[in-house]
Amino acid sequence: MRYYLKKCGFQELGSVKDGKPQRGRYLLTSMSREVLEMFPPLSESQLNDSALLPVIPLYSGKKVYCNYVYHNDKFHGSAAKHPRNEYRLYLNHELEEHQLLFSPDDIIIIRASEITEEDEIQTIYYLDHLRNNGSALYGKMNKIIEDYPINGGYGILEGTIPEFEEKISRLAKPDDCEVVIDNTVTNKISASAENIASLFNAVSFRDFIMVGYDNLCAVTGTAIRYESYMNLEAAHIKPKSHGGLYLPNNGMALCRDLHWAFDKGFFTLDDDLRVVVHPKIESGYLNSFNGKQIRIPDDPFFVPDFENVRYHRQNVYGLFLTSGKL
């Protein structure tokens, strides 16, 4: 196993003054090949290329999405005195449990692991936090950092950290973890004008949709759930087979029967995001929702895109009449 050990720096943590950071908090990740191989590949040719990292902190057991950004304006004609060429893992309120959890000289341990979720492979990043408190584990990790050939406040450990792995063994399976998404994460994505769709795959699409709709069906406002079992699915508005993207604003949380009906065109949405049931459908259950406005997410990032809604209305609504069999 390979672990990335990072000692927190004062500047990285926002230069805290009077208990408040003066700027955004982040962790610099090394430019070395062996470290970069642990994280998603980002391109020098795309300005400030980024990725979403699903991080499971061992102190909370939740799945927390974080922004990982390659700030590379050095290669894009920046007029700044010191143009940037650095990789940052941005901290957020959920990762720090709504406090300034990390302090200078604390050590962060990160290990990547590929996990299969619903037939999709997602790389999960397990993370632990060691305070500078004189513990034996802190001393051991600190010595690895200090003895590392490159003096950059980080180190690589090839092997096993038993204390770290023991904590992982006590966690729920990654697909059973509660998913949390801080609004600073969606704000940073929204500020990226280009290539947002590349940040998402089937697993992160579902995670974001479920969080955006509070794990409730957009139409019924309910869900049947027991532990990790739930009757909700992430439904594409513009279908994937029609070129629809894994973007949260191209999805809704729907219970399984309504997802099926939506995909078949039994109902659609109007521009006010109200349910429109096809007049050929005689289902009393489905017609009970006719004219009902769906649950509209609080965060605009998750609100359905009107172009996708109109696409569904024009190209999917009533599709059952011409599709042969259901």
BAPABA-643449 format. One record per atom (N, C-alpha, C): residue in one letter; x, y, z. Coordinates in pm, whole numbers, plus 50000, padded with zeros to 5 digits. Atoms other than C-alpha are relative to their C-alpha. Layout:
BEGIN
AXYZ;...
END
This chain:
BEGIN
M500844988050000;M500005000050000;M500885012550000;R499274987350003;R501085035649936;R499185010650073;Y500654989249924;Y500265063750179;Y500715013249969;Y499464986550015;Y500715100850119;Y499915006850135;L499944993349871;L501805118950435;L500255014849975;K499884985650024;K501335156750440;K499925007550132;K500024991649881;K502265180750717;K499335013349964;C500754987850030;C499835210150728;C500875012450020;G499264987449992;G501285244750666;G499115011650040;F500744988349953;F500255278250811;F499305007149886;Q500594992850113;Q499685295150475;Q498884991749935;E501015008650061;E497785265250337;E498675000650076;L501215000349917;L495325266850626;L499385013750017;G500684987150005;G494385302550550;G500515010550095;S499424990249907;S496665320750795;S498965004450103;V501084997549904;V494165318451082;V500375011350096;K499824988549910;K493795350751279;K498715002250077;D501184998249914;D491435355851574;D498964989049976;G500905011350018;G489995321451506;G499344999149864;K500615000250133;K489125328951142;K501084999649893;P499025000450110;P491025319450825;P499885012549914;Q499994987850081;Q492035349250612;Q499774997049853;R500245004050139;R491625329550288;R499594985350000;G500405014050010;G490585295350160;G501034990450056;R499125010149940;R492025264450328;R500164988349903;Y499725010850093;Y493685236850129;Y501254992650046;L498755007349981;L496445210950128;L500724999749866;L499205001450121;L499195213549870;L500384985449984;T499495013350026;T499965180449707;T501255001249915;S498684999250063;S503435173349578;S499914998749848;M499895001250146;M504435176749211;M500764987449960;S499215011850034;S506425144449236;S499134989449932;R500745010050078;R505395116249002;R499304989950091;E500575010449915;E504825090949281;E498795004950078;V501184994549934;V502375114349453;V498885002349900;L501024997250101;L500585125649138;L499314987249951;E500595012850043;E500015089049045;E498884995550093;M501035003849904;M497815085949356;M498685007349975;F501164991450019;F495395112749236;F499595000049852;P500424999750140;P493355117748916;P500945008449915;P499124992250087;P495465129648621;P499315012949955;L500524987050043;L494965166548545;L500925005749892;S499294995650119;S495995184248226;S500605014050014;E499354987050004;E498465212648188;E499365008949894;S500544992350112;S496725223247866;S498645006450033;Q501284994049961;Q493395230748042;Q500215008650123;L499794990849890;L493435261248266;L499294995250125;N500535004049869;N492965251348630;N499124987449991;D500715012750012;D491915215948544;D499704994650141;S500405004349865;S490095199048833;S499324986449997;A500695012749982;A488545167148966;A499275000550133;L500705001749873;L486135157049240;L500544987650069;L499495011449925;L487625134849507;L499004995950106;P500815005149890;P485335113149720;P500924995550114;V499105002449887;V487105113450057;V499194994550117;I500615005449877;I486185091850357;I500955002750116;P499164997449883;P487695107550671;P499764989150105;L500135011049905;L488385080050923;L499425004650133;Y500564994949875;Y487205102851205;Y498505002549989;S501444997850012;S483685106851062;S499284988349931;G500615011150072;G483035077250829;G499045004149891;K500864995250108;K481115099150583;K500795000649870;K499344997550128;K481845102450212;K499855014849969;V499994985550018;V482825138850161;V500675003149866;Y499404996250127;Y483395152549812;Y500845012650017;C499074988749991;C486355176449777;C500495003949861;N499444995050126;N487745198049497;N501514997949999;Y498575001850023;Y491175188249365;Y500325007649873;V499794990750111;V492575215349136;V501485001449968;Y498644996950048;Y495705219648927;Y500015014549956;H499894985850034;H496365257048932;H501245001849910;N498915000450099;N498445260748616;N500045012449912;D500014987950083;D498085296848501;D501395003949951;K498634997850048;K501875296848462;K500134996649852;F499915004650139;F501285279348130;F498905005949911;H501124994450076;H498365300948019;H500095015249990;G499794985850025;G499885335447975;G499665009050116;S500334991749884;S499285347948329;S500985011750012;A499174988249979;A500535383148396;A500375001850147;A499704999249858;A500815376248769;A501514999550024;K498584999849966;K504165382348935;K500514985950028;H499635013949968;H504215346449060;H498894990849951;P501055008950051;P502005325648829;P500114986250063;R500045012349922;R500945292848985;R500214987549913;N499825013350058;N501935257348903;N499994990250118;E500115008049878;E500605236749195;E498664992850005;Y501195008149981;Y498075210349292;Y499485002350142;R500604997649870;R495645217349574;R498804990850023;L501195006849954;L493175195849764;L499315009750095;Y500674989849921;Y490655221049897;Y499224993850115;L500765004149884;L489265216750245;L498605006249992;N501334994149994;N485605223350318;N499404997350137;H500605001049867;H483255225750615;H499694985650040;E500355013849967;E482125189750591;E501244991850033;L498775007549975;L485675176250574;L500575003350138;E499474995849870;E486625196450884;E498935000150109;E501085001349901;E483335189051062;E499575013550057;H500504986649967;H482315225851063;H500805006650113;Q499084993349908;Q485345237051264;Q501345001149929;L498654999650054;L488975245551198;L500744988050057;L499515012649944;L489935209351253;L501514998649985;F498585001850027;F493395210051096;F500785012350046;S499134989249953;S496215230651247;S501394998149941;P498635001450050;P499785238151131;P500764989250074;D499185011249953;D502125208351175;D499204987450031;D500755012549999;D499245183651199;D500374992049875;I499655008650113;I499795154050967;I498724993549946;I501125006450068;I497255141750714;I500544987649928;I499655012450069;I497465105750590;I498914996949899;I500975002950105;I495785096950260;I500404987149929;R499795012050081;R495415063350087;R498864998649901;A501015002050103;A493585056949760;A499664985249990;S500435013750016;S491545025549702;S498884999549898;E501075001450099;E489425014449406;E498884991650060;I501185006449943;I485905004949513;I498994998049888;T501065002550098;T483174988849301;T498665003350064;E501314996049953;E479835005849353;E499014999049884;E501035001650102;E476804994649150;E500624997849862;D499335003850125;D479024979548880;D500875011149942;E499124989250042;E480995012148856;E501175000750096;I498814998949915;I484545016348982;I500245014750034;Q499704986549954;Q485235047149190;Q501214999250093;T498864999349910;T488525056249356;T499615008150123;I500304993749872;I487935064449723;I501325004050065;Y498814995549930;Y490445084349926;Y499714999950151;Y500115000549855;Y490665074150290;Y500985010250058;L499184989249944;L492015102350507;L499934999550152;D499984998949854;D493115104550868;D500805012350039;H499434987449949;H494225134051079;H500724997250130;L499215001849878;L497025132751335;L500375013650056;R499614987449936;R497375161551577;R501464999450045;N498624998949952;N500835173551675;N499984999350153;N500195001549854;N500425159052025;N501004990450064;G498985008649941;G503505137552074;G499684985350000;S500345014250003;S501785104352002;S501064992249923;A499015008450067;A503895075051885;A499774999849849;L500295000450144;L502105073951547;L500385013149934;Y499604987150057;Y502585111151491;Y501525000649985;G498544999750006;G506285107651573;G500544991549886;K499545008850107;K506685078751331;K499755006249863;M500324993850129;M504915096651046;M500855012649977;N499204987850011;N506795129051118;N501434996749960;K498635003950034;K510145110851096;K500084996149852;I500015003750143;I509185096450754;I500025012649914;I500034987450075;I508385131650634;I501355007050007;E498724993149983;E511605146250777;E501134992949927;D498935007650064;D513735118150631;D499794998449850;Y500305002050142;Y512085119350288;Y501015007849915;P498954993650079;P514625127750013;P499675014149952;I500404986750045;I512605157749893;I499415007450119;N500444992349883;N512155183950164;N498845009049960;G501164992050040;G508615195850099;G498834998750095;G501085001449904;G506615188350411;G499114988149972;Y500795011950030;Y505445154850279;Y500914987949992;G499255012450017;G506495118750249;G499104989249943;I500725011750052;I505495085650094;I500404988050085;L499745012449927;L505155053650294;L499474988449918;E500395012550066;E505135020550110;E499974989150107;G500145010249896;G503814993550339;G498615000550058;T501305000149934;T501024992650595;T500085008250128;I500154993049872;I499955015850875;I498874993050074;P501035008349936;P498104991651106;P498885008350064;E501024991749934;E496325019251302;E499015005749899;F500824994550107;F495015034250977;F499054989349946;E500805010850058;E493825000950837;E498974994750099;E500955004549898;E492174991351166;E498775009250002;K501134990650004;K490035022851149;K499134997549877;I500785002950121;I489015014550791;I499144987750020;S500735012549980;S487974979550898;S498745002050084;R501164997449915;R485524994851147;R498945008649932;L500944991450072;L483845017250889;L498974991749925;A500975006050092;A480745009450688;A500634998949862;K499535000750139;K481294998950327;K499795013549934;P500134986750062;P481855029650106;P498625003049943;D501324997250059;D478495025249929;D498915000850106;D500954998449890;D476795024750273;D500235013150076;C499664987849927;C478455057150391;C499025011249966;E500774987950025;E476415088650431;E500815009249909;V499324990950093;V477275112250143;V499675014350038;V500214985849969;V477755149250222;V500755008449897;I499404991250100;I478455177349978;I499865014350049;D499994986449951;D479435211750102;D499705009649885;N500324990650108;N478105241749909;N501235007149945;T498784994250056;T481655254749876;T500524991449885;V499585009050107;V482295224149657;V499205002849873;T500824997150118;T479345231049426;T500285014049948;N499664986450046;N480265268149417;N501274999949917;K498745000450074;K483785259849303;K499804993249864;I500305006350128;I482415236449034;I499305010049909;S500764990450080;S479985263348917;S500905010949944;A499074989750046;A482865287948889;A500894995149887;S499225005650110;S484565264248644;S499134999949875;A500884998350117;A483065274948313;A500144988849899;E499745009850104;E484585246648111;E500024985650054;N499805014349980;N484315208948104;N499494994850135;I500535004449871;I482165205148416;I499574985449994;A500535013750012;A480665172848283;A501084989550025;S498935009849983;S484075155948296;S500264996750148;L499805002549857;L483985158248678;L499174988450050;F500975009449948;F481125133648706;F500024986749926;N500245013150059;N480595096648648;N498704994650059;A501285005449955;A477685073448725;A499875000250152;V500075000549854;V478595070249094;V499855013950060;S500094986549944;S479205107049167;S498695006849959;F501304994750043;F476095116148961;F498924995850099;R501015004849905;R473955094249187;R500205006550136;D499744994049869;D475655107449502;D499505014450006;F500404985950000;F475075143649405;F498495001449989;I501454999350014;I471475137549297;I499324997050133;M500635003749874;M470605120349624;M500175011050105;V499784989149904;V472155148349831;V499145012149961;G500764988450045;G470495175149616;G498524999150033;Y501425002049973;Y467055159949677;Y499754994350140;D500135004249861;D467685151150043;D499544985550014;N500365014249997;N467275113949965;N498484997950002;L501445001250013;L463615119249879;L499625001049853;C500474999650138;C461705113749556;C499565014249964;A500344986550043;A461345146249361;A498505001949982;V501444999150026;V457675138249286;V499194997050125;T500815004049885;T456315119949590;T500445006650130;G499474994349877;G458565136349850;G500264989750108;T499815010849903;T459035102450016;T501094990649953;A499065010650035;A461405072950019;A499784988350094;I500005011949915;I461445037550149;I501464996250020;R498575002049975;R464765031250319;R500224991450123;Y499505007549885;Y466455006350546;Y501504998449982;E498544999850010;E470185011450609;E500405004349858;S499574995850133;S471735011250259;S498984997049891;Y501025003350099;Y468574998550088;Y499055011949985;M500854988550025;M466505025849923;M499354998449864;N500725001650126;N463875026849651;N500165011949907;L499754988450085;L465285058449495;L501094997249898;E498995001050105;E467255061049172;E500275014049944;A499644987450065;A469065089348997;A499564999349855;A500565000350135;A467025095748683;A500585011249915;H499614989750096;H468455113748381;H498765006949946;I501104992750064;I466215140948243;I500164998949849;K499665003250139;K467825141247900;K500714986650006;P499465013549981;P468495103847865;P501464998749959;K498615002850034;K472045090947860;K500094995049855;S499985005350137;S471185072747535;S499775010749894;H500214988850092;H470275106447380;H501145010250011;G498884990749982;G473585122347478;G499925008050127;G500094993149872;G472505133647824;G501244997650085;L498755000649923;L475375140548062;L499744996450146;Y500055002849857;Y476135129448415;Y500165013050079;L499964987449927;L475465164648542;L498835000450098;P501094999749902;P473425170048860;P498785007749953;N501184992950048;N471195195148679;N499324992949883;N500675008550098;N470335167448432;N499444987650070;G500505011649928;G468915145048699;G499005003650108;M500924998949887;M466245139748963;M500044986950078;A500205012149922;A465805115349247;A498554995749983;L501345005350019;L462815093549162;L499894986050057;C500215013849959;C461345062449320;C499964991449874;R499725008650116;R461815032449094;R498854999549900;D501095000750096;D458335030748945;D499845013149923;L500114987350071;L458275067948863;L501205002349908;H498844999350090;H461785065648717;H499684992649870;W500395007950118;W460535038448483;W498985007749915;A501054992650072;A457455059248392;A500565012549933;F499394987950057;F459555090548332;F500824996449878;D499175004350113;D461985071848105;D499144995749881;K500885004450107;K459055057647904;K499175011449944;G500764988650049;G457495092047862;G498575000250049;F501354999749943;F454395085248075;F499705013950058;F500194986249953;F454945119648226;F501275007949973;T498874991150021;T457205149448183;T499855011750097;L500094988049916;L457715183848342;L499775012149911;D500134987450074;D456615218348231;D501105009650043;D498934990549969;D458775249648254;D499975004850144;D500074996749858;D457555255248610;D500344987950087;L499625012549933;L458795220248699;L498814993450069;R501205007049956;R455275207048743;R499814987449916;V500205012850066;V454345171348655;V498895001249895;V500995000650107;V452515166748323;V499844985349961;V500265014150032;V450975131948288;V499374999249862;H500535001450137;H450295120347933;H498514996250006;P501455002749995;P446525120147859;P499624985649969;K500305013950030;K446725084247735;K500174990950122;I499745008149881;I447785072148079;I498805000850093;E501205000649917;E444835060748287;E500284995850143;S499625003949865;S446765053148605;S499535010550101;G500434990749896;G445005068748902;G501175004550087;Y498834996749918;Y448275067249095;Y500825011049934;L499174990150068;L450255086248833;L499255013149984;N500784987750020;N447445110948762;N499815007950127;S500134992549874;S447315119749130;S501105010450016;F498904990349994;F450585138449073;F499935010549888;N500104990750113;N449445156948760;N499855014350050;G500034986049959;G450105194148802;G500805003050125;K499234997849878;K452205188949115;K501415004649968;Q498634995450019;Q455455208149135;Q500964990550072;I499025008749936;I458485186549205;I500715007450113;R499134993849899;R460725192649503;R501145007149929;I498944992450065;I463075220149391;I501165001350099;P498864999549908;P466555217149548;P500305014350045;D499654986849946;D467665245849771;D501225005949929;D498784995450067;D471075247849601;D499735000749850;P500264998750144;P470675261749244;P500824990349915;F499145009150074;F473465238149137;F499234987449958;F500725012450024;F470985209049151;F498685001949926;V501304997450063;V467935225948996;V500054995549854;P499985004950137;P466975209048666;P500205011049896;D499734990750110;D468305226348356;D498805000149906;F501244998950079;F465385239548151;F500174994449859;E499805005750133;E466945229147820;E499844984850003;N500175014549987;N467105193247942;N498544996350024;V501435002449976;V463525195348072;V499225000949868;R500704998450129;R462355208147732;R500344988749905;Y499635011350084;Y464315180747558;Y499154987950035;H500825011449959;H462505154547763;H498565001749952;R501394997550038;R459155170747691;R499784998149850;Q500135000650145;Q459805172047317;Q500404986649939;N499435012150060;N461625139047265;N499744987050076;V500235012149921;V460735114847546;V498524998750040;Y501414999949961;Y457215124647656;Y499164993549889;G500835007250096;G454795100747485;G500754989649919;L499195009650075;L457615078347363;L499404986150004;F500605013549987;F455685047747485;F499034997049887;L500965002350108;L453225052947198;L500654994649874;T499305004150122;T455885045746935;T501104990050025;S498845008449969;S458365023347116;S499744985149986;G500275014250022;G456644990547035;G499524993250126;K500375006349873;K456724974347375;K500745006850111;L499424992949885;L457504987647721;L501044991550069;
END
